[in-house]
Amino acid sequence: MALNAAGEMLGTTKNPTTKAQLIRTILEYDRRQKEYAATNKATNRKRSENKGPGGSLANAQALINQFDNKEVSDLKAQLKKVEQALGELQQRVTKAEHEAEAAHREAGDIQRRLKFINEITKQFASELPAEKRDKCASELFHKFKSDAPELLASLFESMGLDLKTWQSWERHYGENRELMVAAFVCPEKHEAGELSLLRLKLSALGIDVDAINAVNAVRDYRDLKINFAELEKRTRHQISFRHEFLGLRADSRIPTELMPRLTEDALREASREMKSDPTGARR
């Protein structure tokens, strides 16, 4: 009965581990059966040898019966263990099949949800202006480039955008703050999605849009494109200026390596304007 059950399980299960365990169990059972047959054969031969004139047939038969009973008991115990092992294997097979079915259903649910999200994204993206769509794509790329990069390709495809473009920007700028800030000197030379991504990257490094605007204002003042009053106006949230005995002093919250160096002409012009403006000297 146990071997029949094992044979049926071997024919139906697809789990390679379970099949290996079943085969080992069947082979073990077959080995013990052969051992039992060999033992019986030896016993019968010994029984024949003991049928001599001086032998006691009754005593020999009793010994044989005792030996046979012990072998039968041992085989029954082994058979019980085999049946128990087969029962445990059957439970494991059933559990594994249920888990596989549950995993399959869950995978199907995830695929349907992802398809739904992509369709919704596609619909919303088609309604957005190009600039807002690029900004949205930059935010998604910046957020998921490390956590879920495998989802970005299908997401960008549903938005009608090329993920490789954002990946090329990421490789080009890396974590180089100076290179990122320099891109805002001539923003018209860069794409909207590129600038959106750079703003997010700089913000993560503690440099916000006001700081970028302040750097550009200092650069414009250095090149004498704006006067000192305009410089103060455009940098008021990031830089404070005051006139001291030795000249102009600026206290800035912007990292020094990002600030353009002012020319001597620009510094002289700033000092002249602050001296001529008493209110500026008190700022």
C-alpha positions as CSV (number, residue, x, y, z in Angstrom):
1,M,0.0,0.0,0.0
2,A,2.8,2.4,0.9
3,L,4.7,1.6,-2.3
4,N,1.5,2.2,-4.4
5,A,1.0,5.6,-2.7
6,A,4.7,6.5,-3.3
7,G,4.3,5.5,-6.9
8,E,1.3,7.6,-7.4
9,M,2.9,10.6,-5.8
10,L,6.0,10.1,-7.9
11,G,3.9,10.2,-11.0
12,T,2.0,13.3,-10.1
13,T,4.4,15.6,-8.3
14,K,6.5,18.1,-10.3
15,N,8.8,19.1,-7.4
16,P,12.3,17.7,-8.1
17,T,13.2,17.6,-4.4
18,T,10.1,15.7,-3.5
19,K,10.8,13.2,-6.4
20,A,14.3,12.6,-5.1
21,Q,13.0,11.9,-1.6
22,L,10.3,9.5,-2.9
23,I,12.9,7.6,-5.0
24,R,15.2,7.2,-2.0
25,T,12.3,5.9,0.1
26,I,11.3,3.3,-2.5
27,L,14.9,2.2,-2.9
28,E,15.3,1.8,0.8
29,Y,12.2,-0.2,1.1
30,D,13.3,-2.5,-1.8
31,R,16.7,-3.0,-0.1
32,R,15.1,-4.1,3.1
33,Q,12.8,-6.5,1.3
34,K,15.8,-8.1,-0.4
35,E,17.6,-8.4,2.9
36,Y,14.5,-10.0,4.4
37,A,14.4,-12.5,1.5
38,A,18.1,-13.3,1.9
39,T,17.7,-13.8,5.7
40,N,14.8,-16.2,5.1
41,K,16.9,-18.1,2.6
42,A,19.7,-18.5,5.1
43,T,17.3,-19.5,7.8
44,N,15.8,-22.2,5.7
45,R,19.2,-23.5,4.8
46,K,20.2,-23.7,8.4
47,R,16.9,-25.3,9.2
48,S,17.7,-28.1,6.7
49,E,21.1,-28.6,8.2
50,N,19.6,-29.1,11.7
51,K,17.4,-31.9,10.6
52,G,20.2,-34.5,11.5
53,P,19.7,-37.5,13.7
54,G,20.8,-35.8,16.8
55,G,18.9,-32.5,16.2
56,S,15.8,-31.5,18.0
57,L,13.2,-30.5,15.3
58,A,10.9,-28.9,17.8
59,N,13.5,-26.7,19.3
60,A,14.8,-25.7,15.9
61,Q,11.3,-24.8,14.8
62,A,10.8,-22.7,17.9
63,L,14.0,-20.8,17.2
64,I,13.0,-20.3,13.6
65,N,9.6,-19.0,14.6
66,Q,11.2,-16.6,17.2
67,F,13.6,-15.4,14.6
68,D,10.8,-14.9,12.0
69,N,8.7,-13.0,14.4
70,K,11.5,-10.6,15.2
71,E,12.2,-10.0,11.5
72,V,8.5,-9.5,10.8
73,S,8.3,-7.0,13.7
74,D,11.3,-5.1,12.5
75,L,9.9,-5.0,8.9
76,K,6.5,-3.8,10.2
77,A,8.3,-1.1,12.2
78,Q,10.3,0.0,9.1
79,L,7.1,-0.1,7.0
80,K,5.4,2.1,9.5
81,K,8.3,4.6,9.3
82,V,8.1,4.5,5.5
83,E,4.4,5.2,5.6
84,Q,4.9,8.0,8.1
85,A,7.6,9.5,5.8
86,L,5.3,9.2,2.8
87,G,2.6,11.0,4.7
88,E,4.9,13.8,5.7
89,L,6.1,14.1,2.1
90,Q,2.5,14.2,0.9
91,Q,1.8,17.1,3.3
92,R,4.9,18.9,2.1
93,V,3.9,18.4,-1.6
94,T,0.4,19.7,-0.9
95,K,1.7,22.7,1.0
96,A,4.2,23.5,-1.8
97,E,1.5,23.2,-4.4
98,H,-0.7,25.6,-2.5
99,E,2.1,28.1,-2.0
100,A,3.0,27.9,-5.7
101,E,-0.6,28.6,-6.6
102,A,-0.8,31.5,-4.2
103,A,2.5,33.0,-5.6
104,H,1.1,32.6,-9.2
105,R,-2.1,34.4,-8.3
106,E,-0.1,37.2,-6.6
107,A,2.2,37.6,-9.6
108,G,-0.8,37.8,-11.8
109,D,-2.3,40.5,-9.5
110,I,0.9,42.5,-9.6
111,Q,1.0,42.3,-13.4
112,R,-2.6,43.6,-13.7
113,R,-1.9,46.4,-11.3
114,L,1.2,47.4,-13.1
115,K,-0.6,47.4,-16.4
116,F,-3.4,49.5,-14.9
117,I,-0.9,52.0,-13.5
118,N,0.9,52.3,-16.9
119,E,-2.4,52.9,-18.6
120,I,-3.4,55.6,-16.2
121,T,0.1,57.2,-16.5
122,K,-0.2,57.1,-20.2
123,Q,-3.6,58.9,-20.1
124,F,-2.4,61.6,-17.7
125,A,0.9,62.1,-19.6
126,S,-1.0,62.6,-22.9
127,E,-2.9,65.5,-21.3
128,L,0.2,67.3,-19.8
129,P,2.2,70.0,-21.7
130,A,5.6,68.8,-22.7
131,E,7.5,70.8,-20.1
132,K,5.3,69.5,-17.2
133,R,5.6,66.0,-18.5
134,D,9.4,66.3,-18.5
135,K,9.4,67.7,-15.0
136,C,7.2,64.8,-13.8
137,A,9.5,62.3,-15.5
138,S,12.6,63.9,-13.8
139,E,10.9,63.6,-10.4
140,L,10.0,60.0,-11.0
141,F,13.5,59.2,-12.3
142,H,15.2,60.9,-9.3
143,K,13.0,59.1,-6.9
144,F,13.1,55.6,-8.4
145,K,16.5,55.4,-10.1
146,S,17.9,53.4,-7.2
147,D,14.8,51.9,-5.5
148,A,13.0,50.5,-8.6
149,P,15.1,51.0,-11.7
150,E,13.4,48.0,-13.4
151,L,10.0,49.8,-13.4
152,L,11.3,53.1,-14.9
153,A,11.6,51.7,-18.5
154,S,7.9,50.8,-18.7
155,L,6.9,53.9,-16.9
156,F,8.8,56.2,-19.3
157,E,7.5,54.2,-22.2
158,S,3.9,54.8,-21.1
159,M,4.7,58.5,-20.9
160,G,6.1,58.6,-24.4
161,L,9.6,59.4,-23.2
162,D,13.1,57.9,-23.7
163,L,14.6,56.7,-20.4
164,K,18.1,56.7,-21.9
165,T,18.0,60.5,-22.1
166,W,17.6,60.8,-18.3
167,Q,20.2,58.1,-17.8
168,S,22.7,60.0,-20.0
169,W,22.2,63.2,-17.9
170,E,22.7,61.2,-14.7
171,R,26.0,59.8,-16.0
172,H,27.2,63.2,-17.3
173,Y,26.5,65.3,-14.1
174,G,26.9,62.6,-11.4
175,E,27.4,64.4,-8.1
176,N,29.4,67.3,-9.6
177,R,27.8,70.4,-8.0
178,E,29.9,72.9,-10.0
179,L,28.9,71.3,-13.3
180,M,25.2,71.2,-12.3
181,V,25.1,74.9,-11.2
182,A,27.0,75.9,-14.4
183,A,24.1,74.5,-16.5
184,F,21.9,77.3,-15.2
185,V,24.2,80.0,-16.5
186,C,22.6,79.5,-20.0
187,P,19.4,77.6,-19.2
188,E,18.2,78.1,-22.8
189,K,21.0,75.7,-23.9
190,H,19.5,72.8,-21.8
191,E,16.3,70.9,-22.0
192,A,13.5,71.4,-19.5
193,G,13.7,67.8,-18.2
194,E,17.5,68.2,-17.7
195,L,17.2,71.4,-15.6
196,S,14.4,69.8,-13.6
197,L,16.6,66.8,-12.8
198,L,19.5,69.1,-11.9
199,R,17.3,71.1,-9.5
200,L,16.3,67.9,-7.7
201,K,19.9,66.7,-7.5
202,L,21.1,70.0,-6.2
203,S,18.3,70.2,-3.7
204,A,19.3,66.8,-2.4
205,L,22.8,68.3,-1.9
206,G,21.4,71.2,0.1
207,I,21.5,73.7,-2.8
208,D,18.0,75.1,-3.7
209,V,16.7,77.2,-6.6
210,D,17.4,80.5,-4.6
211,A,21.0,79.5,-4.3
212,I,21.2,78.8,-8.0
213,N,19.6,82.2,-8.8
214,A,22.0,83.9,-6.4
215,V,25.0,82.3,-8.1
216,N,23.8,83.5,-11.5
217,A,23.2,87.0,-10.1
218,V,26.8,87.2,-8.8
219,R,28.0,86.0,-12.2
220,D,25.9,88.7,-14.0
221,Y,27.3,91.3,-11.6
222,R,30.8,90.1,-12.2
223,D,30.3,90.6,-15.9
224,L,28.8,94.1,-15.2
225,K,25.4,93.1,-16.6
226,I,23.5,94.3,-13.5
227,N,24.2,97.0,-10.9
228,F,24.8,96.4,-7.2
229,A,21.2,97.2,-6.3
230,E,20.0,94.5,-8.6
231,L,22.6,92.1,-7.2
232,E,21.4,92.7,-3.6
233,K,17.8,92.2,-4.7
234,R,18.5,88.9,-6.4
235,T,20.7,87.5,-3.7
236,R,18.9,88.8,-0.6
237,H,17.9,85.3,0.7
238,Q,21.4,83.9,0.2
239,I,24.0,86.7,0.6
240,S,24.2,89.7,2.9
241,F,26.6,92.6,2.0
242,R,28.1,95.2,4.3
243,H,30.7,97.9,3.9
244,E,33.7,97.7,6.2
245,F,36.8,99.8,6.7
246,L,38.8,97.5,4.4
247,G,36.1,97.3,1.8
248,L,33.1,95.2,0.9
249,R,32.2,92.1,2.9
250,A,29.8,89.4,1.8
251,D,28.3,86.7,4.1
252,S,27.0,83.9,1.9
253,R,25.2,80.6,2.7
254,I,26.3,79.3,-0.7
255,P,29.3,76.9,-0.8
256,T,32.5,78.9,-1.7
257,E,33.5,76.7,-4.6
258,L,30.2,77.5,-6.4
259,M,30.5,81.3,-6.2
260,P,32.0,83.1,-9.2
261,R,35.0,85.2,-8.3
262,L,34.3,89.0,-8.6
263,T,36.6,91.1,-10.7
264,E,38.4,94.1,-9.3
265,D,36.2,96.4,-11.3
266,A,33.0,94.8,-9.9
267,L,34.3,95.0,-6.3
268,R,35.2,98.7,-6.8
269,E,31.8,99.4,-8.3
270,A,30.1,97.7,-5.3
271,S,32.2,99.7,-2.8
272,R,31.5,102.9,-4.6
273,E,27.7,102.3,-4.6
274,M,27.6,101.3,-0.9
275,K,29.6,104.4,0.1
276,S,27.2,106.6,-1.9
277,D,24.1,104.8,-0.4
278,P,24.0,105.2,3.4
279,T,21.2,102.7,3.8
280,G,23.3,100.1,1.9
281,A,26.1,100.5,4.4
282,R,23.8,99.5,7.2
283,R,22.6,96.3,5.5
